[in-house]
């Protein structure tokens, strides 16, 4: 099983890269390292398919001030209707269907201040339609 990124994750990453071509990518990632492999993580390939259902996007988009916070919040809001999104973590907060996509404190090991973590559901494995986010050019 060769790991591969879900279509939804590929599309969102591509949309972000197109909108912010000069952004910092040092904290970007998708496949889990050995620390992730020892835990349950969407960065680990799902068995038996090998699909990876998470991306990390560096918080420095090199655009207007606080644009990473704006992107995270738009993803949070979109998660209410786009069932390909599982949860978003950024800046010590997490949003998911639990509490209907309201931000709540995140108490994981990594506080996610250097990057946004976006996880996807199995619905995004083969669904690569663009994400309707104003920060990425949607109306």
C-alpha positions as CSV (number, residue, x, y, z in Angstrom):
1,X,0.0,0.0,0.0
2,X,1.6,3.2,-1.2
3,X,0.3,6.3,0.8
4,X,-1.5,8.9,-1.2
5,X,-3.3,12.1,-0.2
6,X,-7.1,12.3,-0.4
7,X,-8.5,14.2,-3.4
8,X,-10.1,16.8,-1.1
9,X,-6.8,17.5,0.6
10,X,-5.0,17.7,-2.7
11,X,-7.5,20.3,-4.0
12,X,-7.5,22.4,-0.9
13,X,-3.7,22.5,-0.8
14,X,-3.6,23.4,-4.5
15,X,-6.1,26.2,-3.9
16,X,-4.1,27.6,-1.0
17,X,-0.8,27.4,-3.1
18,X,-2.5,29.2,-6.0
19,X,-3.9,32.0,-3.8
20,X,-0.7,32.4,-1.8
21,X,2.2,31.5,-4.2
22,X,4.9,33.0,-2.0
23,X,3.7,31.6,1.3
24,X,6.1,29.9,3.7
25,X,5.9,26.1,3.5
26,X,8.3,25.1,6.2
27,X,5.5,23.7,8.5
28,X,3.5,22.1,5.6
29,X,3.0,18.4,5.6
30,X,0.7,15.5,5.0
31,X,2.2,12.1,5.8
32,X,2.9,11.3,9.4
33,X,6.4,11.0,10.9
34,X,7.4,8.4,13.4
35,X,5.7,10.3,16.2
36,X,2.4,10.3,14.3
37,X,2.8,6.6,13.4
38,X,2.8,5.7,17.1
39,X,-0.6,7.4,17.5
40,X,-4.0,7.5,15.9
41,X,-3.7,10.3,13.4
42,X,-5.2,11.4,10.0
43,X,-1.6,11.9,8.9
44,X,-1.2,8.1,8.9
45,X,-2.3,6.1,5.9
46,X,-5.7,4.5,6.4
47,X,-5.8,0.7,6.0
48,X,-6.3,-0.9,3.6
49,X,-6.4,1.9,1.0
50,X,-3.3,4.0,2.1
51,X,-5.2,7.3,1.9
52,X,-3.9,10.1,4.1
53,X,-6.7,12.4,5.3
54,X,-4.9,15.4,6.7
55,X,-2.7,18.3,5.7
56,X,-0.7,20.9,7.6
57,X,-0.5,24.4,6.1
58,X,2.1,26.8,7.4
59,X,0.6,29.8,9.3
60,X,2.7,32.3,7.3
61,X,0.6,32.7,4.1
62,X,2.6,35.9,3.4
63,X,-0.6,37.9,2.9
64,X,-2.7,40.3,4.9
65,X,-2.3,40.3,8.7
66,X,-4.0,37.3,10.4
67,X,-4.9,35.6,7.1
68,X,-4.1,32.2,8.6
69,X,-6.7,32.8,11.3
70,X,-9.1,33.9,8.6
71,X,-8.5,30.8,6.6
72,X,-9.0,28.6,9.7
73,X,-12.2,30.4,10.5
74,X,-13.6,30.1,7.0
75,X,-12.8,26.3,7.0
76,X,-14.6,26.1,10.4
77,X,-17.7,27.7,8.9
78,X,-17.5,25.7,5.7
79,X,-17.3,22.5,7.8
80,X,-21.0,23.0,8.8
81,X,-22.0,22.2,5.2
82,X,-19.1,20.6,3.5
83,X,-19.0,17.1,4.9
84,X,-15.5,16.4,3.5
85,X,-14.1,18.4,6.4
86,X,-13.6,16.5,9.6
87,X,-11.9,19.1,11.8
88,X,-9.6,22.1,11.9
89,X,-6.9,22.9,14.5
90,X,-5.2,26.2,14.7
91,X,-3.7,28.4,17.5
92,X,-4.6,26.2,20.4
93,X,-8.2,25.8,19.2
94,X,-10.1,23.0,17.4
95,X,-13.4,23.0,15.5
96,X,-15.4,20.0,14.4
97,X,-19.0,18.7,14.3
98,X,-18.7,18.3,18.1
99,X,-20.3,21.6,19.3
100,X,-21.4,22.3,15.7
101,X,-18.1,23.7,14.5
102,X,-17.6,26.2,17.3
103,X,-14.0,26.8,18.4
104,X,-13.0,25.1,21.6
105,X,-9.7,24.7,23.4
106,X,-7.3,22.2,22.0
107,X,-5.2,20.3,24.5
108,X,-3.0,18.1,22.2
109,X,0.8,18.0,22.4
110,X,1.3,20.5,19.5
111,X,-0.6,23.7,20.0
112,X,-0.7,24.3,16.2
113,X,0.5,27.9,16.3
114,X,3.0,27.4,13.4
115,X,0.5,25.7,11.1
116,X,-3.2,24.9,10.5
117,X,-4.1,21.2,10.6
118,X,-7.0,20.2,8.4
119,X,-8.5,16.7,8.5
120,X,-10.9,15.3,6.0
121,X,-13.5,12.6,6.1
122,X,-13.7,9.5,3.8
123,X,-16.1,11.5,1.7
124,X,-13.0,13.5,0.5
125,X,-11.0,10.5,-0.6
126,X,-12.3,10.7,-4.2
127,X,-14.1,14.1,-4.1
128,X,-11.7,16.8,-5.3
129,X,-14.2,19.5,-6.1
130,X,-12.9,23.0,-5.2
131,X,-13.6,24.4,-1.7
132,X,-15.9,27.4,-1.7
133,X,-13.9,29.8,0.5
134,X,-13.8,33.6,0.0
135,X,-10.1,33.8,1.0
136,X,-9.4,31.5,-1.9
137,X,-11.4,33.5,-4.4
138,X,-14.9,32.1,-4.0
139,X,-17.8,34.5,-4.1
